[in-house]
Structure formats: C-alpha cells, structure tokens
C-alpha cells in the first residue's frame, strides 16, 4: 500500500507543477499580501479622539487593592469610560474599584484577578478611547 501511495505522489507532483501558475518576475509588482490586507482593513482609519479621554497620568504601574494616586485615578476614569462603572475618581483602589476591575476583565475576556497589570491597562486604554464606549 505504501508503494502505491508513493507512486501516486511521485506522479502527481510533476502534474501539479505543470499546471501551477507562472512565478512573477522581479519586475512585476504582484503582492498578494497587499490584496488580502486590503480586504481586512477598514477603508478609513477610525479617529480615537484627542490623545486620551483621561489625563491624570501617563504612568501604568501595577495596581491592586490598597493602591492610590494618579494612576488609580487614570484607571478609574478608564473604567468609567469603558464600562460606565460609575466610580468616584478619588485615586483610592478600594473594594468598589476592584469589583469594577473584575467586571471589566470579565467583559473583555481577559484574566479576572481584580488587579490592573499590563494586559488590563492595555485593554482599558483601548476600550476607554474607542468610539462607542461604554461597552458592557
């Protein structure tokens, strides 16, 4: 059986090469990747608004229960924008902010741990600045 399959494969290869399309020369501008990319990309870029909807800080440290400061205010602002959390932007990462963080993580489909690390910051900043927010 193995010999038959090998023989069939040996005969099929030259036939498939004979019917294959010609290879583009170096002077031709055939770029199939661009054709495929054209169909996957929107016709126009979507404006994300001004630089950022929240402007407390550019720092993105890891935050958890008990954290405080401008980065917590930034996260609270993002949570309000992304999921309409209704948080006071007081800079105190308490139980309510932790609960809103968990709700956001659940909605975004990322690890739900109630902490704001690199992945959560990334999703928060994108979702908060995206048109059509809040999402959940």
C-alpha positions as a Python dict, from the first residue, in 0.01 Angstrom:
ca = {
    (1, 'X'): (0, 0, 0),
    (2, 'X'): (284, 236, 87),
    (3, 'X'): (445, 176, -255),
    (4, 'X'): (119, 264, -432),
    (5, 'X'): (85, 590, -239),
    (6, 'X'): (446, 681, -308),
    (7, 'X'): (399, 613, -679),
    (8, 'X'): (83, 821, -693),
    (9, 'X'): (255, 1109, -512),
    (10, 'X'): (555, 1085, -747),
    (11, 'X'): (324, 1111, -1049),
    (12, 'X'): (108, 1388, -902),
    (13, 'X'): (397, 1624, -828),
    (14, 'X'): (505, 1684, -1190),
    (15, 'X'): (142, 1725, -1294),
    (16, 'X'): (75, 1985, -1024),
    (17, 'X'): (393, 2173, -1114),
    (18, 'X'): (299, 2175, -1480),
    (19, 'X'): (-38, 2333, -1406),
    (20, 'X'): (92, 2580, -1146),
    (21, 'X'): (74, 2949, -1233),
    (22, 'X'): (390, 3116, -1355),
    (23, 'X'): (618, 3271, -1096),
    (24, 'X'): (624, 3651, -1104),
    (25, 'X'): (943, 3807, -1231),
    (26, 'X'): (1142, 4058, -1030),
    (27, 'X'): (1000, 4346, -1235),
    (28, 'X'): (635, 4261, -1171),
    (29, 'X'): (453, 4418, -876),
    (30, 'X'): (239, 4123, -774),
    (31, 'X'): (194, 4142, -397),
    (32, 'X'): (-78, 3904, -280),
    (33, 'X'): (-32, 4013, 82),
    (34, 'X'): (-148, 4364, -9),
    (35, 'X'): (-457, 4229, -183),
    (36, 'X'): (-556, 4021, 120),
    (37, 'X'): (-474, 4308, 359),
    (38, 'X'): (-695, 4544, 158),
    (39, 'X'): (-1000, 4334, 239),
    (40, 'X'): (-921, 4303, 611),
    (41, 'X'): (-864, 4672, 675),
    (42, 'X'): (-1135, 4937, 708),
    (43, 'X'): (-1150, 5191, 427),
    (44, 'X'): (-1066, 5479, 663),
    (45, 'X'): (-898, 5490, 999),
    (46, 'X'): (-1129, 5548, 1293),
    (47, 'X'): (-1038, 5855, 1494),
    (48, 'X'): (-973, 5781, 1860),
    (49, 'X'): (-1049, 6136, 1966),
    (50, 'X'): (-792, 6352, 2141),
    (51, 'X'): (-476, 6194, 2278),
    (52, 'X'): (-659, 6031, 2568),
    (53, 'X'): (-1002, 6067, 2729),
    (54, 'X'): (-841, 6057, 3075),
    (55, 'X'): (-542, 6274, 3155),
    (56, 'X'): (-437, 6207, 3512),
    (57, 'X'): (-103, 6042, 3423),
    (58, 'X'): (85, 5851, 3156),
    (59, 'X'): (226, 5603, 3411),
    (60, 'X'): (89, 5248, 3403),
    (61, 'X'): (209, 5077, 3721),
    (62, 'X'): (57, 4756, 3853),
    (63, 'X'): (-240, 4841, 4072),
    (64, 'X'): (-425, 4638, 4332),
    (65, 'X'): (-640, 4676, 4639),
    (66, 'X'): (-480, 4946, 4856),
    (67, 'X'): (-302, 5130, 4572),
    (68, 'X'): (-352, 5504, 4548),
    (69, 'X'): (-254, 5805, 4340),
    (70, 'X'): (-288, 5946, 3992),
    (71, 'X'): (-253, 5606, 3823),
    (72, 'X'): (-557, 5481, 4018),
    (73, 'X'): (-748, 5792, 3909),
    (74, 'X'): (-648, 5715, 3549),
    (75, 'X'): (-772, 5356, 3586),
    (76, 'X'): (-1098, 5471, 3748),
    (77, 'X'): (-1154, 5717, 3464),
    (78, 'X'): (-1088, 5443, 3208),
    (79, 'X'): (-1328, 5207, 3386),
    (80, 'X'): (-1595, 5476, 3384),
    (81, 'X'): (-1543, 5534, 3011),
    (82, 'X'): (-1511, 5167, 2911),
    (83, 'X'): (-1794, 5008, 3111),
    (84, 'X'): (-1973, 5303, 3272),
    (85, 'X'): (-1859, 5185, 3617),
    (86, 'X'): (-1978, 5499, 3798),
    (87, 'X'): (-1662, 5521, 4010),
    (88, 'X'): (-1552, 5827, 4202),
    (89, 'X'): (-1214, 5920, 4056),
    (90, 'X'): (-1065, 5965, 4401),
    (91, 'X'): (-737, 5778, 4348),
    (92, 'X'): (-818, 5510, 4606),
    (93, 'X'): (-817, 5149, 4479),
    (94, 'X'): (-1076, 5007, 4717),
    (95, 'X'): (-1331, 4729, 4703),
    (96, 'X'): (-1556, 4914, 4457),
    (97, 'X'): (-1271, 4979, 4213),
    (98, 'X'): (-1159, 4618, 4248),
    (99, 'X'): (-1512, 4499, 4171),
    (100, 'X'): (-1532, 4727, 3865),
    (101, 'X'): (-1192, 4598, 3751),
    (102, 'X'): (-1316, 4239, 3777),
    (103, 'X'): (-1630, 4328, 3581),
    (104, 'X'): (-1420, 4491, 3310),
    (105, 'X'): (-1182, 4196, 3290),
    (106, 'X'): (-1476, 3956, 3263),
    (107, 'X'): (-1634, 4166, 2988),
    (108, 'X'): (-1303, 4197, 2798),
    (109, 'X'): (-1237, 3824, 2818),
    (110, 'X'): (-902, 3860, 2991),
    (111, 'X'): (-767, 3718, 3318),
    (112, 'X'): (-1004, 3812, 3601),
    (113, 'X'): (-794, 3886, 3908),
    (114, 'X'): (-910, 4233, 4018),
    (115, 'X'): (-562, 4378, 3961),
    (116, 'X'): (-458, 4619, 3690),
    (117, 'X'): (-140, 4500, 3524),
    (118, 'X'): (-2, 4539, 3173),
    (119, 'X'): (-279, 4342, 2998),
    (120, 'X'): (-561, 4520, 3180),
    (121, 'X'): (-402, 4862, 3120),
    (122, 'X'): (-377, 4783, 2751),
    (123, 'X'): (-740, 4679, 2722),
    (124, 'X'): (-862, 4964, 2944),
    (125, 'X'): (-687, 5237, 2747),
    (126, 'X'): (-805, 5093, 2416),
    (127, 'X'): (-1167, 5041, 2524),
    (128, 'X'): (-1195, 5376, 2702),
    (129, 'X'): (-1068, 5566, 2397),
    (130, 'X'): (-1264, 5366, 2140),
    (131, 'X'): (-1570, 5513, 1971),
    (132, 'X'): (-1892, 5369, 2105),
    (133, 'X'): (-1781, 5329, 2469),
    (134, 'X'): (-1918, 5216, 2715),
    (135, 'X'): (-1928, 4854, 2601),
    (136, 'X'): (-2057, 4636, 2888),
}
